Amino acid sequence: MDEFEEIIEIEIDEEEFETEDDARLAEIYKLAVKLVEHLERLKSQELKEATSLMIIREILSDDRILLGLVTKMIQDLSLGYEDDPTYSS
């Protein structure tokens, strides 16, 4: 990951993060949508998969709760339960 951070030179402005949670959540959502749009523009399926895995790994880090939620979500998606209104995970 460090090599990508060096390439794109991520600069974090601490003042940017001193906002209320609602504003922070809106900014996260806006950035996530933009990130997904960029991801969809990749032509190589292998690059899409690798990038998706890097993003997931970066988000999850060592958070076991998030890991459990993602695991359950992937199971639900793979079994086709996301469209079943009667299913509760």
PALUM-565315 format. One record per residue: x, y, z of N, C-alpha, C in turn; residue in three letters. Coordinates in steps of 0.05 Angstrom, whole numbers, padded with zeros to 5 digits, always signed. Atoms other than C-alpha are relative to their C-alpha. Layout:
<sites>
XYZXYZXYZALA ...
</sites>
This chain:
<sites>
+00016-00024+00000+00000+00000+00000+00017+00025+00000MET -00017-00024-00001+00057+00048+00014+00008+00010-00027ASP -00008-00009+00027+00077+00049-00059-00022+00016-00014GLU +00022-00015+00012+00008+00072-00080-00004+00027+00014PHE +00002-00025-00014+00006+00125-00026+00021+00020-00009GLU -00022-00017+00010+00073+00151-00051-00007+00010-00028GLU +00007-00008+00027+00047+00153-00123-00021+00022+00000ILE +00022-00020+00001-00016+00192-00107+00004+00022+00021ILE -00007-00020-00020+00015+00232-00050-00024+00010+00015GLU +00023-00006-00017-00042+00231-00001+00007+00021+00021ILE -00003-00020-00020-00046+00294+00039-00025+00002+00017GLU +00023-00001-00018-00091+00295+00100+00001+00027+00015ILE +00004-00026-00014-00115+00362+00126-00016-00006+00025ASP +00013+00007-00025-00131+00352+00200-00025+00018+00005GLU +00023-00018-00004-00178+00412+00200-00025-00011-00015GLU +00022+00011+00015-00220+00376+00148-00015-00021+00016GLU +00012+00021-00015-00235+00321+00198-00012+00009+00027PHE +00011-00011-00025-00258+00367+00255-00029+00009-00004GLU +00027-00007+00005-00330+00367+00231-00019-00019+00015THR +00020+00017-00012-00394+00336+00258-00002-00026-00015GLU +00002+00026+00012-00408+00263+00245-00017-00001-00025ASP +00018+00000+00024-00465+00277+00196+00015+00011-00024ASP -00015-00012+00022-00420+00321+00153+00022-00020-00008ALA -00022+00020+00006-00364+00269+00158-00012-00024-00016ARG +00013+00023+00014-00412+00213+00137-00007+00008-00028LEU +00007-00009+00027-00436+00254+00078+00025+00001-00018ALA -00025-00002+00015-00364+00266+00056+00010-00028-00006GLU -00008+00028+00004-00347+00192+00064-00016-00012-00023ILE +00017+00011+00020-00407+00173+00022+00007+00011-00028TYR -00007-00014+00025-00389+00224-00032+00026-00011-00011LYS -00025+00011+00009-00318+00198-00035-00002-00029-00009LEU +00003+00029+00007-00340+00125-00036-00014-00002-00028ALA +00013+00001+00026-00387+00138-00095+00020+00007-00022VAL -00021-00007+00019-00330+00173-00132+00020-00022-00004LYS -00019+00022+00001-00283+00116-00116-00012-00024-00016LEU +00013+00022+00015-00333+00064-00143-00002+00007-00029VAL +00001-00009+00028-00342+00105-00207+00027-00004-00013GLU -00027+00003+00012-00267+00105-00218+00006-00030-00003HIS -00005+00029+00001-00264+00030-00203-00015-00012-00023LEU +00016+00011+00022-00319+00016-00254+00012+00007-00027GLU -00012-00009+00025-00279+00053-00307+00025-00016-00008ARG -00023+00017+00006-00221+00004-00302-00009-00021-00021LEU +00007+00019+00021-00220-00039-00364+00007-00029+00007LYS -00010+00027-00007-00182-00098-00335-00016-00011+00024SER +00014+00013-00022-00224-00145-00292+00019-00007+00023GLN -00020+00007-00021-00161-00167-00256+00007+00024+00017GLU -00006-00025-00015-00145-00095-00237-00024+00007+00018LEU +00024-00006-00016-00217-00085-00213+00000-00018+00025LYS +00000+00018-00023-00212-00147-00169+00022+00006+00020GLU -00022-00007-00017-00144-00129-00142-00005+00026+00016ALA +00006-00026-00012-00165-00058-00128-00021-00003+00021THR +00022+00004-00019-00229-00080-00094+00011-00014+00025SER -00011+00014-00023-00190-00127-00049+00018+00018+00017LEU -00017-00019-00015-00140-00072-00031-00017+00019+00016MET +00018-00019-00014-00197-00025-00013-00012-00014+00024ILE +00012+00015-00023-00231-00078+00030+00020-00004+00022ILE -00021+00004-00020-00166-00094+00065+00007+00025+00015ARG -00006-00026-00012-00153-00021+00078-00022+00009+00019GLU +00022-00008-00017-00222-00009+00106-00002-00018+00025ILE +00003+00019-00022-00224-00072+00149+00022+00002+00021LEU -00023+00000-00017-00154-00066+00177-00001-00023+00019SER +00001+00021-00020-00157-00106+00242-00026+00000+00015ASP +00026-00002-00013-00230-00092+00259-00016-00026-00004ASP +00014+00025+00002-00261-00159+00274-00030+00003-00004ARG +00029-00004+00004-00332-00131+00276-00006+00006-00029ILE +00004-00005+00029-00326-00102+00206+00005-00025-00017LEU -00006+00025+00014-00295-00168+00183-00024-00019+00001LEU +00023+00017-00002-00355-00206+00210-00024+00010-00016GLY +00022-00011+00016-00404-00158+00178+00004-00004-00030LEU -00007+00004+00029-00369-00163+00110-00004-00029-00007VAL +00003+00029+00005-00367-00239+00115-00030-00007-00003THR +00029+00006+00001-00442-00242+00130-00012+00012-00025LYS +00011-00014+00024-00457-00192+00074+00007-00016-00025MET -00008+00016+00024-00418-00233+00023-00015-00026-00001ILE +00016+00024+00000-00453-00296+00045-00029+00005-00010GLN +00027-00007+00008-00521-00262+00037-00001+00006-00030ASP +00000-00007+00029-00502-00235-00032+00004-00025-00016LEU -00006+00024+00016-00474-00302-00056-00024-00020+00001SER +00023+00018-00001-00537-00339-00033-00025+00013-00010LEU +00023-00014+00012-00583-00287-00064-00021+00010+00020GLY +00019-00009-00020-00615-00263+00001-00004+00030+00000TYR +00002-00030-00002-00604-00188-00012-00027+00010-00011GLU +00026-00010+00011-00670-00183-00051-00024-00013+00013ASP +00022+00013-00014-00712-00226-00004-00009+00017+00024ASP +00008-00018-00022-00753-00179+00040-00007-00015+00026PRO +00007+00015-00024-00771-00236+00088+00025-00010+00014THR -00025+00009-00012-00698-00253+00102+00012+00020+00019TYR -00013-00017-00019-00664-00225+00163+00026-00014+00008SER -00025+00013-00007-00590-00238+00175+00007+00002+00029SER 
</sites>
